[in-house]
Structures are given as structure tokens and as C-alpha cells.
């Protein structure tokens, strides 16, 4: 016997032994015995089948008695194998079981059990199961009984009340540093002097290692830890964990110092949590039938017909034409004129959206007013399109600054993002990066609802500009928004040699003068502010990127 690779259609290594397992959980060989037992213990089965209300039961009994396979065979597992088993039954009695999140595990099992019991009750009420049908699952109490006989370590979530392990007493939460690098350096100095073991797991491991390297020898960051770091040293690991801890390695005795192992993560250092997935499944919208367009209309709504103009939708009516009954949308126009739009042509109508709250005049059927207004709008749109084409042609021809390709610090900043980028974010970041690396000015609009990650896109672009020694200005419409962005940028860029400042009414006159002076000298990398940024006394040494938040609010 040989292994066969379907992709290459070639036979590879010799095989001396093959284990073939059943293709399904239930085998039909036990069917005849089960069919006889069910008919004896569930006399109502044949009666139910004869009434025709549940003929599938009789068919199942016939197939069980014949010992043939059928798709629903696994539904009879509780009778085929009365003794249920779990994965724990196949483990050694002394196997260590580790629960990552006990509360989530308990909730999942109990939710499944509730759904199974509810479905079982419905089937019994419908006479599709006997009243004494065994439960088709292992209950939560049974799982608890099994786990109580095995060594169990719970890493997180709600702890069991009956937990009697002393292991928890050896763990303590780590310190919270709030994104402040100097306190982190001081802490590492202290732990080193105490001879403790330190492991730092971070998405910015390389940058943190460089910062620590300015104070003490260190090893390059690793991705896999298969050894205990030496006492008095710090091991940096590229990765992400939910939280860290402090573990006591030796019992406390009088006169002897305790030895500890410290696990620091982004949660302790920066206040970040482990990246959570934010991916959204994008489904291609199915082609909608024209008649579905009217579903958004309510009686009294103003609508626009492609050929006849502005009218008022009244109702959906039925009319008979040439002995054929059809549905129409009734639209009222000026002077009470009626227009019956076949429902199959509902896509000719759209909801009216005006420039303000004023109610428009209804169009007059048969007049030239609407075609004339439509033609004027088309010509105005063509003029605007030509102006935009000319504008962007001039911009494309204007020389710009081509920023350098992303370097290691950009990669570290991206890795420090405490979430998983959405597909839209990834496309926007890639598009902005491509624009900035071209030798012409960038003019890009980023749209998205609140909370969809526009700020992170702007932050990546700002950091890319700073990497080429350019300054960045971020213009916002309100002082509160300026403060929010100031805090966000400071927190995200804490581990890098970047200076972020804010210019708004939250700064007094003396502070504003000092900020403007340093901005002109080039010692400020990112300035965030309101309309104060566009006043004549604000000068930059080398402005490379302007970001406008909520552009529409500036008129």
C-alpha cells in the first residue's frame, strides 16, 4: 500500500498499516433489534403512522427492521447506544483539563441543553417521540460530575465554587501602566534587580525591546517561548494575550525573598485588549425584481417618476385591463391628475429628496416643465463633471511628494492596533498608502459610519508622513473632537518618538504661542486643532499631510 496525492496524481510513501473508521456515528446493523424494541415499548408509533400525521416514523421503523442505512439513522442514537460518551471518556483519568473561559463554556453547554430539551418536548407533543424517549445529549450536570474526577485548571471566567486548588493563590494581577513608557522602564529595572523572571508579550515587542535595550542587554524578540527566561532578564515575545499575571515561583519563607515570574501584555502596558475579530461577511446583493422598489413607499410620500416628475404616492390599486387583473401604483399630480404605474415598472419611481424641508410643487402631467427641468439638470451635471475633470487633470499634472514605502515602524504600529482590521479598513489603508507613495498630491475622501475605524486609517497615514520627517495637521470642527483625537493619537503613538500637540481653546494664550513657535521650528510632528489651525500666524516648517475630519461641517 502507498499514499496517494490527489493534487499530483502520484503515489508516495509506503504504508504498512491503515485504520479505517466508520463513516457515520450509527451503523444499520443494530437496526432490526432496535425496531423490535421500539415497537414493543412505543405502541403508539404504528397508530401515529396509520393516521398519516407522521408517516416518517413508520418508514424509519421499516428501514431499521431491514437493517439498511438512511439519512435520519443518527436520530436513533439514544436507543442504539444508551450509554452516552464524551471526549473525556477517552482521556486518561489523570489527564489535565484546562478551561480557557469557564463561564463561556458553561453558557454554551447549558444553551445547547435547553435547545435540545425544548425540541424534544415539541416532538413528544407532536407524537413523533415516545414520552420516555432518552435525552439525545450529555447534560451539564453529567459533564460536571466527569470534570470533578479529573485535574482541572480554569484560566478565566467564573470560577467554580467548589474549586479547592491552591494554584490560584500563587497568581496575582500585573500592574497597569496606562501606556507610559518611563514607568515600564522603571518596573523592568526593579524586577531585574529583584532577580525575577519577566516575559513581555506584545504586538510592539520589537519597539519595546529597542527601548529597553537603551538601558540593559536584551534578546531579540521571539515568536515561540520554549524555555524559562533567566532570572533578572526580560524576554520579549511578538504576539497577543488577553491579560498578564504575576506567578509566585517559590513559597514564601521567613528570611527568604520570593521569586516571581511576571507576564506583561499589551493590556498591562498600554491598556489594550487582545485583538478581537471585526470581520464582516460581505454578501453580494441578489438582483431585485422591479416591483420590490415600491416597498419603501408609504401613502402620502412624495415620489419622482423618471418621465413625469414629482407626484404623491397614494396607494396600491388593482385594475382590470383586457380581462387581465393587474396591480398599479397610484400617483397623484397637479390638478388631481392620476398616473397608474404598473407594479412591474415600480423601478421608474424613487423617493423625492429635496435640498431643504420645503414641500415642492407637484408636476403637471403632459406639460414640458419636467422634461425641461430634467434637461437643465443633465446639462448642469455635465458642466460640473467637466469642471471636476479639469480640476483633477491639473492635480494629476501637479508635482507632489512621493513618500517612502512602509518600513519596520509602520509594521509595528499596524501590529499594535488592538483590533482586527475590517475588510473596508484594509482597502482604505492600502489605497491611502498607494496614493501617498505616488509623486503627485493626494486628495482622498474616507467615508464611514461612527465606529468603523476611520481614525485608524488617518493615524496610519499620519505616521507614514512622519516617517519621512514631514509634519501632519489634523483639522476638526469641534474642540471636543480635537481632544478625543489628541488622546487617541498620543496613546497609539506612545511607543514611538513622535510628538503630538493640540491647538484649541483648551490651550491658554501662552501655551498657544509656544505651540505655534515649536510648530514653525519643526519640533511638533502632529498638530490637531480646530479652525485655529488656519489662522495667519500658524506656520509649518514642512507640512506633508493635511487631514480634515468631518469635512462637510466646514462648509
VEXDREN-2710 file (C-alpha; in Angstrom, 1 decimal):
% VEXDREN-2710
k/r/px/py/pz
1/UNK/0.0/0.0/0.0
2/UNK/1.1/3.5/-0.8
3/UNK/0.0/7.0/0.0
4/UNK/-1.6/8.8/-3.0
5/UNK/-1.5/12.5/-3.5
6/UNK/-4.6/13.7/-5.5
7/UNK/-3.1/17.0/-6.4
8/UNK/-0.1/15.5/-8.2
9/UNK/-1.7/12.1/-9.0
10/UNK/1.4/10.4/-7.7
11/UNK/2.0/7.5/-5.2
12/UNK/4.4/8.5/-2.5
13/UNK/5.4/6.7/0.7
14/UNK/4.8/3.1/1.6
15/UNK/2.1/2.4/4.2
16/UNK/2.3/-0.7/6.4
17/UNK/-1.0/-0.2/8.3
18/UNK/-4.3/1.6/7.8
19/UNK/-7.1/2.2/10.3
20/UNK/-10.5/2.6/8.7
21/UNK/-13.2/4.1/10.9
22/UNK/-16.9/4.1/10.3
23/UNK/-18.2/6.8/8.0
24/UNK/-21.0/7.6/10.4
25/UNK/-21.9/7.6/14.1
26/UNK/-24.6/4.9/13.8
27/UNK/-24.4/1.6/11.9
28/UNK/-27.5/0.0/10.5
29/UNK/-26.6/-3.5/11.7
30/UNK/-28.3/-2.8/15.0
31/UNK/-31.4/-1.6/13.3
32/UNK/-33.6/-4.8/13.4
33/UNK/-33.1/-5.2/17.2
34/UNK/-33.9/-1.5/17.8
35/UNK/-37.0/-1.7/15.6
36/UNK/-38.4/-4.6/17.6
37/UNK/-37.7/-2.8/20.9
38/UNK/-39.3/0.5/19.7
39/UNK/-42.5/-1.3/18.6
40/UNK/-42.7/-3.1/21.9
41/UNK/-42.1/0.0/24.1
42/UNK/-43.9/2.5/21.9
43/UNK/-47.1/1.0/20.7
44/UNK/-48.4/4.4/19.6
45/UNK/-45.8/4.5/16.8
46/UNK/-47.8/2.4/14.4
47/UNK/-51.1/4.2/15.3
48/UNK/-49.5/7.5/14.5
49/UNK/-48.2/6.2/11.3
50/UNK/-51.6/4.9/10.2
51/UNK/-53.2/8.3/10.7
52/UNK/-50.8/9.8/8.2
53/UNK/-49.8/12.6/10.6
54/UNK/-46.3/11.2/10.9
55/UNK/-45.7/8.7/8.2
56/UNK/-41.9/9.1/8.5
57/UNK/-41.9/7.2/11.8
58/UNK/-43.3/4.1/10.1
59/UNK/-40.8/4.5/7.2
60/UNK/-38.0/4.7/9.7
61/UNK/-39.2/1.6/11.6
62/UNK/-39.3/-0.3/8.3
63/UNK/-35.8/0.8/7.4
64/UNK/-34.5/-0.1/10.9
65/UNK/-36.1/-3.5/10.7
66/UNK/-34.5/-4.1/7.2
67/UNK/-31.0/-3.0/8.6
68/UNK/-30.5/-0.5/5.8
69/UNK/-28.8/2.9/6.1
70/UNK/-30.9/6.1/5.8
71/UNK/-30.2/9.8/6.5
72/UNK/-32.1/10.0/9.8
73/UNK/-30.4/7.0/11.3
74/UNK/-28.4/9.2/13.8
75/UNK/-31.7/10.4/15.3
76/UNK/-32.0/7.0/16.9
77/UNK/-28.6/7.1/18.6
78/UNK/-30.0/7.3/22.1
79/UNK/-31.6/3.9/21.6
80/UNK/-28.8/2.4/19.6
81/UNK/-26.2/3.4/22.2
82/UNK/-27.9/4.1/25.6
83/UNK/-24.6/4.7/27.3
84/UNK/-23.5/8.2/26.1
85/UNK/-19.9/9.2/25.9
86/UNK/-17.9/12.4/25.7
87/UNK/-14.4/13.3/24.8
88/UNK/-13.5/13.0/28.5
89/UNK/-14.3/9.2/28.4
90/UNK/-11.3/8.7/26.0
91/UNK/-8.8/10.6/28.2
92/UNK/-6.7/9.1/30.9
93/UNK/-8.0/9.5/34.4
94/UNK/-5.1/11.8/35.4
95/UNK/-5.3/13.9/32.2
96/UNK/-5.1/17.6/33.0
97/UNK/-8.1/19.6/31.6
98/UNK/-7.6/23.3/31.0
99/UNK/-10.6/25.6/30.6
100/UNK/-9.8/28.9/28.9
101/UNK/-13.1/30.6/29.8
102/UNK/-15.2/28.6/32.2
103/UNK/-18.2/30.9/32.1
104/UNK/-18.4/30.8/28.3
105/UNK/-18.0/27.0/28.4
106/UNK/-20.9/26.6/30.9
107/UNK/-23.2/29.0/29.0
108/UNK/-22.6/27.2/25.7
109/UNK/-23.3/23.7/27.2
110/UNK/-26.4/24.9/29.0
111/UNK/-27.8/26.8/25.9
112/UNK/-27.4/23.6/23.8
113/UNK/-29.1/21.6/26.5
114/UNK/-32.0/24.0/26.7
115/UNK/-32.5/23.9/22.9
116/UNK/-32.3/20.1/22.9
117/UNK/-34.9/19.7/25.7
118/UNK/-37.2/22.2/24.0
119/UNK/-37.0/20.3/20.7
120/UNK/-37.6/17.0/22.5
121/UNK/-40.7/18.4/24.2
122/UNK/-42.1/19.6/20.9
123/UNK/-41.5/16.2/19.3
124/UNK/-43.2/14.4/22.2
125/UNK/-46.2/16.8/22.0
126/UNK/-46.4/16.1/18.2
127/UNK/-46.3/12.3/18.9
128/UNK/-43.1/12.0/17.0
129/UNK/-41.3/10.6/20.0
130/UNK/-42.4/8.4/22.9
131/UNK/-42.9/10.2/26.2
132/UNK/-40.0/8.2/27.8
133/UNK/-37.6/8.9/24.9
134/UNK/-34.0/9.2/26.3
135/UNK/-32.2/12.6/26.1
136/UNK/-30.0/12.8/23.0
137/UNK/-27.2/14.7/24.7
138/UNK/-24.9/14.7/27.7
139/UNK/-26.3/17.1/30.4
140/UNK/-24.3/19.8/32.1
141/UNK/-24.6/18.0/35.5
142/UNK/-23.1/14.9/33.9
143/UNK/-20.2/16.9/32.5
144/UNK/-19.6/18.5/35.9
145/UNK/-19.5/15.0/37.5
146/UNK/-16.9/13.9/35.0
147/UNK/-14.8/17.0/35.4
148/UNK/-14.9/16.7/39.2
149/UNK/-12.9/13.5/39.0
150/UNK/-10.1/15.0/36.8
151/UNK/-7.4/17.6/37.4
152/UNK/-8.9/20.9/36.2
153/UNK/-7.3/24.3/35.7
154/UNK/-9.6/27.3/35.0
155/UNK/-7.7/30.1/33.3
156/UNK/-10.5/32.6/33.1
157/UNK/-14.2/33.3/33.5
158/UNK/-16.3/32.5/36.5
159/UNK/-14.6/30.2/39.0
160/UNK/-16.3/27.2/40.4
161/UNK/-17.5/27.5/44.0
162/UNK/-16.1/24.0/44.8
163/UNK/-12.6/24.8/43.5
164/UNK/-10.1/23.6/46.1
165/UNK/-6.8/24.1/44.2
166/UNK/-4.2/26.3/45.8
167/UNK/-2.8/27.2/42.4
168/UNK/-4.9/30.4/42.3
169/UNK/-3.3/31.7/45.4
170/UNK/0.1/31.8/43.6
171/UNK/-1.2/34.1/40.9
172/UNK/-1.8/37.9/41.1
173/UNK/-2.8/40.5/38.5
174/UNK/0.0/42.6/37.0
175/UNK/0.5/46.3/37.2
176/UNK/-1.3/48.7/34.9
177/UNK/1.0/51.3/33.3
178/UNK/-1.5/53.2/31.1
179/UNK/0.8/53.5/28.1
180/UNK/3.5/55.3/30.0
181/UNK/6.9/54.1/28.9
182/UNK/9.1/55.6/31.7
183/UNK/7.2/53.6/34.4
184/UNK/7.6/50.5/32.3
185/UNK/11.4/51.0/32.2
186/UNK/11.5/51.7/35.9
187/UNK/9.5/48.5/36.6
188/UNK/11.8/46.4/34.5
189/UNK/14.8/47.9/36.3
190/UNK/13.2/46.9/39.7
191/UNK/12.3/43.3/38.5
192/UNK/15.8/42.9/37.2
193/UNK/17.3/44.0/40.5
194/UNK/15.0/41.6/42.4
195/UNK/16.1/38.7/40.2
196/UNK/12.6/38.0/38.9
197/UNK/11.8/36.4/35.5
198/UNK/10.0/38.7/33.0
199/UNK/8.2/37.8/29.8
200/UNK/6.7/40.6/27.7
201/UNK/4.1/39.5/25.1
202/UNK/3.2/42.5/22.9
203/UNK/2.3/43.4/19.4
204/UNK/5.0/46.1/19.7
205/UNK/7.7/43.7/21.0
206/UNK/10.4/44.9/18.7
207/UNK/9.9/48.6/19.6
208/UNK/9.7/47.8/23.3
209/UNK/12.9/45.7/23.1
210/UNK/14.7/48.6/21.5
211/UNK/13.6/51.0/24.2
212/UNK/14.7/48.5/26.9
213/UNK/18.0/48.0/25.0
214/UNK/18.9/51.6/25.8
215/UNK/19.1/50.6/29.5
216/UNK/20.2/46.9/29.6
217/UNK/21.2/44.0/27.3
218/UNK/18.3/42.1/25.8
219/UNK/17.5/39.3/23.4
220/UNK/15.8/39.9/20.0
221/UNK/12.0/39.3/20.2
222/UNK/10.9/35.7/19.6
223/UNK/7.6/34.3/18.5
224/UNK/7.7/31.0/20.4
225/UNK/8.7/30.5/24.1
226/UNK/10.0/27.0/24.8
227/UNK/12.3/27.9/27.8
228/UNK/12.1/29.8/31.1
229/UNK/13.9/33.2/30.8
230/UNK/16.9/33.7/33.1
231/UNK/16.4/35.4/36.5
232/UNK/16.9/39.1/36.2
233/UNK/16.3/39.2/32.4
234/UNK/13.4/40.3/30.2
235/UNK/12.2/38.1/27.3
236/UNK/10.2/39.9/24.6
237/UNK/7.7/37.9/22.6
238/UNK/5.8/39.1/19.4
239/UNK/2.2/38.1/20.0
240/UNK/-1.0/39.0/21.8
241/UNK/-2.6/37.7/25.0
242/UNK/-5.7/38.9/26.8
243/UNK/-4.0/39.7/30.1
244/UNK/-0.9/39.0/32.1
245/UNK/-0.1/37.9/35.7
246/UNK/2.5/37.6/38.4
247/UNK/3.3/34.0/39.4
248/UNK/5.0/33.1/42.7
249/UNK/7.6/30.5/41.9
250/UNK/8.7/29.7/45.4
251/UNK/6.6/29.5/48.7
252/UNK/7.2/32.5/51.0
253/UNK/9.5/31.6/53.9
254/UNK/10.8/33.8/56.6
255/UNK/14.0/35.5/55.7
256/UNK/14.0/34.4/52.1
257/UNK/12.9/36.6/49.2
258/UNK/10.2/35.4/46.9
259/UNK/11.0/34.6/43.3
260/UNK/8.3/35.5/40.8
261/UNK/7.6/35.3/37.1
262/UNK/5.9/38.3/35.5
263/UNK/3.9/38.1/32.3
264/UNK/3.3/41.6/30.9
265/UNK/1.0/42.1/27.9
266/UNK/-0.5/45.0/26.0
267/UNK/-3.3/45.0/28.5
268/UNK/-0.9/45.9/31.3
269/UNK/1.4/48.2/29.3
270/UNK/-1.0/50.1/27.0
271/UNK/-4.4/49.2/28.3
272/UNK/-5.2/47.3/25.1
273/UNK/-7.1/44.1/24.9
274/UNK/-6.3/41.1/22.7
275/UNK/-7.3/41.8/19.1
276/UNK/-10.9/41.0/18.5
277/UNK/-12.2/40.0/15.1
278/UNK/-14.3/42.6/13.4
279/UNK/-14.5/40.9/10.0
280/UNK/-17.9/41.2/8.4
281/UNK/-19.1/38.7/5.8
282/UNK/-19.8/40.6/2.6
283/UNK/-22.6/39.1/0.6
284/UNK/-23.3/40.0/-2.9
285/UNK/-26.7/41.5/-3.2
286/UNK/-29.1/39.5/-5.2
287/UNK/-30.7/41.2/-8.2
288/UNK/-34.0/42.6/-7.0
289/UNK/-37.2/42.5/-9.1
290/UNK/-38.5/45.9/-10.2
291/UNK/-41.7/45.5/-8.1
292/UNK/-39.7/45.4/-4.9
293/UNK/-38.9/49.1/-5.3
294/UNK/-42.3/50.3/-4.1
295/UNK/-42.0/48.5/-0.7
296/UNK/-40.3/51.7/0.8
297/UNK/-43.2/53.9/-0.2
298/UNK/-45.9/54.9/2.2
299/UNK/-49.2/56.6/1.3
300/UNK/-48.6/60.4/1.1
301/UNK/-44.9/60.1/0.2
302/UNK/-43.6/62.4/-2.5
303/UNK/-42.1/60.4/-5.4
304/UNK/-40.3/61.2/-8.6
305/UNK/-41.2/59.4/-11.9
306/UNK/-38.4/59.2/-14.4
307/UNK/-40.6/60.6/-17.2
308/UNK/-43.4/62.5/-15.5
309/UNK/-41.7/64.2/-12.5
310/UNK/-42.8/64.9/-8.9
311/UNK/-46.0/63.3/-7.6
312/UNK/-47.6/62.0/-4.5
313/UNK/-47.9/58.2/-4.0
314/UNK/-51.4/57.3/-2.8
315/UNK/-51.9/53.6/-2.7
316/UNK/-51.6/50.2/-4.4
317/UNK/-54.7/49.5/-6.5
318/UNK/-56.0/46.7/-8.7
319/UNK/-57.4/47.4/-12.2
320/UNK/-58.7/45.1/-14.9
321/UNK/-57.4/45.7/-18.4
322/UNK/-58.3/43.5/-21.4
323/UNK/-59.8/41.0/-18.9
324/UNK/-56.5/40.8/-17.1
325/UNK/-56.3/41.9/-13.5
326/UNK/-53.1/43.8/-12.6
327/UNK/-51.7/45.9/-9.7
328/UNK/-50.7/49.5/-10.1
329/UNK/-49.1/52.3/-8.0
330/UNK/-51.4/55.3/-8.0
331/UNK/-49.6/58.6/-8.1
332/UNK/-51.4/62.0/-7.9
333/UNK/-50.1/65.0/-9.8
334/UNK/-51.1/68.7/-10.1
335/UNK/-54.8/69.4/-10.6
336/UNK/-55.5/65.9/-9.2
337/UNK/-54.3/64.1/-12.3
338/UNK/-53.9/60.3/-11.8
339/UNK/-51.0/58.2/-13.1
340/UNK/-51.2/54.4/-12.8
341/UNK/-47.8/52.9/-12.7
342/UNK/-47.7/49.1/-13.3
343/UNK/-46.1/47.4/-10.4
344/UNK/-43.6/45.8/-12.8
345/UNK/-42.4/49.3/-13.6
346/UNK/-42.0/50.4/-10.0
347/UNK/-38.3/51.0/-10.5
348/UNK/-39.3/54.1/-12.5
349/UNK/-40.3/55.7/-9.2
350/UNK/-37.9/56.9/-6.5
351/UNK/-38.4/58.7/-3.2
352/UNK/-38.2/62.5/-3.5
353/UNK/-35.2/64.0/-1.7
354/UNK/-35.1/67.8/-1.8
355/UNK/-32.4/70.4/-0.9
356/UNK/-34.3/71.6/2.2
357/UNK/-37.5/71.0/4.2
358/UNK/-39.8/72.9/1.8
359/UNK/-42.5/70.9/0.1
360/UNK/-42.1/71.1/-3.7
361/UNK/-44.9/71.8/-6.2
362/UNK/-46.3/68.7/-7.9
363/UNK/-45.5/68.3/-11.6
364/UNK/-48.2/68.7/-14.3
365/UNK/-48.8/65.7/-16.5
366/UNK/-48.4/66.3/-20.2
367/UNK/-46.5/69.6/-19.8
368/UNK/-43.0/70.3/-20.9
369/UNK/-41.9/71.6/-17.4
370/UNK/-40.5/68.3/-16.2
371/UNK/-38.6/67.4/-19.4
372/UNK/-37.2/70.9/-19.4
373/UNK/-36.1/70.8/-15.8
374/UNK/-34.6/67.3/-16.3
375/UNK/-32.6/68.5/-19.3
376/UNK/-31.3/71.5/-17.4
377/UNK/-30.2/69.3/-14.6
378/UNK/-28.4/67.0/-17.0
379/UNK/-26.6/69.9/-18.7
380/UNK/-25.6/71.3/-15.2
381/UNK/-24.3/67.9/-14.2
382/UNK/-22.3/67.7/-17.4
383/UNK/-20.7/71.1/-16.8
384/UNK/-19.9/70.1/-13.2
385/UNK/-18.4/66.8/-14.4
386/UNK/-16.2/68.7/-16.9
387/UNK/-15.0/71.1/-14.2
388/UNK/-14.1/68.2/-12.0
389/UNK/-12.3/66.5/-14.8
390/UNK/-10.3/69.7/-15.5
391/UNK/-9.6/70.1/-11.8
392/UNK/-8.3/66.6/-11.3
393/UNK/-6.3/66.7/-14.5
394/UNK/-4.5/69.8/-13.2
395/UNK/-3.9/68.0/-9.9
396/UNK/-2.6/64.9/-11.6
397/UNK/-0.1/67.0/-13.5
398/UNK/1.0/69.0/-10.4
399/UNK/4.2/67.7/-8.8
400/UNK/3.9/66.2/-5.3
401/UNK/6.0/64.4/-2.7
402/UNK/6.3/60.6/-3.0
403/UNK/6.5/59.1/0.4
404/UNK/8.8/56.2/1.1
405/UNK/7.5/52.6/1.3
406/UNK/6.4/51.4/4.7
407/UNK/9.3/50.5/7.0
408/UNK/9.5/48.4/10.1
409/UNK/8.0/51.0/12.4
410/UNK/4.8/51.2/10.2
411/UNK/4.5/47.4/10.5
412/UNK/4.9/47.7/14.3
413/UNK/2.2/50.4/14.5
414/UNK/-0.1/48.2/12.4
415/UNK/0.6/45.2/14.7
416/UNK/-0.2/47.3/17.8
417/UNK/-3.8/48.0/16.6
418/UNK/-5.9/46.4/19.4
419/UNK/-8.5/45.1/16.9
420/UNK/-8.5/43.1/13.7
421/UNK/-8.9/45.4/10.7
422/UNK/-12.2/45.1/8.8
423/UNK/-12.0/44.4/5.0
424/UNK/-13.1/48.0/4.4
425/UNK/-10.3/49.4/6.6
426/UNK/-7.7/47.2/4.9
427/UNK/-8.8/48.5/1.5
428/UNK/-8.8/52.1/2.7
429/UNK/-5.4/51.9/4.3
430/UNK/-4.0/50.2/1.1
431/UNK/-5.5/52.9/-1.1
432/UNK/-4.2/55.8/1.0
433/UNK/-0.7/54.1/1.2
434/UNK/-0.7/53.8/-2.6
435/UNK/-1.7/57.4/-3.0
436/UNK/1.0/58.7/-0.7
437/UNK/3.7/56.8/-2.5
438/UNK/2.8/58.4/-5.8
439/UNK/4.7/61.6/-6.9
440/UNK/1.5/63.7/-7.1
441/UNK/-0.8/65.3/-4.4
442/UNK/-3.3/63.0/-2.7
443/UNK/-6.9/64.0/-2.5
444/UNK/-8.9/61.1/-1.0
445/UNK/-12.2/61.0/0.9
446/UNK/-12.7/58.3/3.5
447/UNK/-16.4/57.7/4.4
448/UNK/-17.8/55.5/7.1
449/UNK/-20.3/55.4/10.0
450/UNK/-19.2/56.2/13.6
451/UNK/-17.1/53.4/15.0
452/UNK/-16.0/51.9/11.7
453/UNK/-12.3/52.8/12.1
454/UNK/-11.7/56.0/10.1
455/UNK/-9.4/57.4/12.8
456/UNK/-7.1/54.4/12.5
457/UNK/-6.8/55.0/8.7
458/UNK/-5.9/58.6/9.3
459/UNK/-3.4/57.6/12.0
460/UNK/-1.6/55.2/9.7
461/UNK/-1.4/57.9/7.1
462/UNK/-0.1/60.4/9.6
463/UNK/2.6/58.1/10.8
464/UNK/3.7/57.3/7.3
465/UNK/4.2/61.1/6.7
466/UNK/6.1/61.5/10.0
467/UNK/8.4/58.6/9.0
468/UNK/9.6/60.8/6.1
469/UNK/10.2/63.8/8.5
470/UNK/7.1/65.6/7.4
471/UNK/4.6/67.4/9.6
472/UNK/0.9/66.5/9.8
473/UNK/-2.1/68.8/10.5
474/UNK/-5.5/67.4/11.5
475/UNK/-8.3/69.9/11.3
476/UNK/-11.5/69.1/13.2
477/UNK/-14.8/71.0/13.6
478/UNK/-15.1/71.0/17.5
479/UNK/-12.9/71.3/20.5
480/UNK/-14.2/68.1/22.0
481/UNK/-13.3/66.2/18.9
482/UNK/-9.9/67.7/18.9
483/UNK/-9.4/66.5/22.5
484/UNK/-10.6/63.0/21.6
485/UNK/-8.2/62.7/18.6
486/UNK/-5.3/64.2/20.7
487/UNK/-5.8/61.5/23.3
488/UNK/-6.1/58.7/20.7
489/UNK/-3.0/59.7/18.8
490/UNK/-1.0/60.1/22.0
491/UNK/-2.0/56.7/23.2
492/UNK/-1.4/54.9/19.9
493/UNK/2.0/56.6/19.3
494/UNK/3.3/56.4/22.8
495/UNK/6.0/53.8/22.0
496/UNK/7.4/55.9/19.1
497/UNK/9.5/59.1/19.1
498/UNK/6.5/61.2/17.9
499/UNK/5.3/64.5/19.4
500/UNK/1.6/65.2/19.2
501/UNK/0.1/68.6/20.2
502/UNK/-3.3/70.2/20.2
503/UNK/-4.2/73.8/19.3
504/UNK/-7.7/74.8/20.5
505/UNK/-9.4/76.8/23.3
506/UNK/-8.3/74.1/25.7
507/UNK/-4.8/75.8/25.5
508/UNK/-4.4/79.2/27.0
509/UNK/-2.8/82.1/25.1
510/UNK/0.8/81.4/26.3
511/UNK/0.5/77.8/25.5
512/UNK/-0.8/78.5/22.0
513/UNK/2.1/80.9/21.3
514/UNK/4.6/78.3/22.4
515/UNK/2.9/75.6/20.3
516/UNK/2.9/77.9/17.2
517/UNK/6.6/78.6/17.8
518/UNK/7.5/75.0/18.1
519/UNK/5.4/74.1/15.1
520/UNK/7.3/76.6/12.9
521/UNK/10.6/75.2/14.3
522/UNK/9.6/71.6/13.3
523/UNK/9.7/70.1/16.8
524/UNK/6.0/69.1/16.7
525/UNK/5.2/66.2/14.4
526/UNK/1.4/66.1/14.6
527/UNK/-0.8/69.1/15.3
528/UNK/-4.6/68.6/16.0
529/UNK/-6.8/71.6/16.2
530/UNK/-10.0/73.5/15.2
531/UNK/-10.2/76.5/12.8
532/UNK/-7.4/78.0/14.9
533/UNK/-5.0/76.0/12.6
534/UNK/-5.9/78.0/9.5
535/UNK/-5.2/81.4/11.0
536/UNK/-2.4/83.5/9.6
537/UNK/0.0/83.2/12.5
538/UNK/0.2/79.4/12.2
539/UNK/3.2/78.4/10.1
540/UNK/4.7/74.9/9.5
541/UNK/8.3/74.0/8.8
542/UNK/7.5/71.2/6.4
543/UNK/3.8/70.2/6.2
544/UNK/3.4/67.0/4.3
545/UNK/-0.2/65.9/5.1
546/UNK/-3.5/67.6/5.9
547/UNK/-6.3/65.6/7.3
548/UNK/-9.8/67.1/7.6
549/UNK/-12.3/65.4/9.9
550/UNK/-16.0/65.8/9.1
551/UNK/-15.2/68.0/6.1
552/UNK/-18.9/68.8/5.4
553/UNK/-19.0/70.8/8.7
554/UNK/-16.5/73.3/7.4
555/UNK/-18.8/74.4/4.5
END
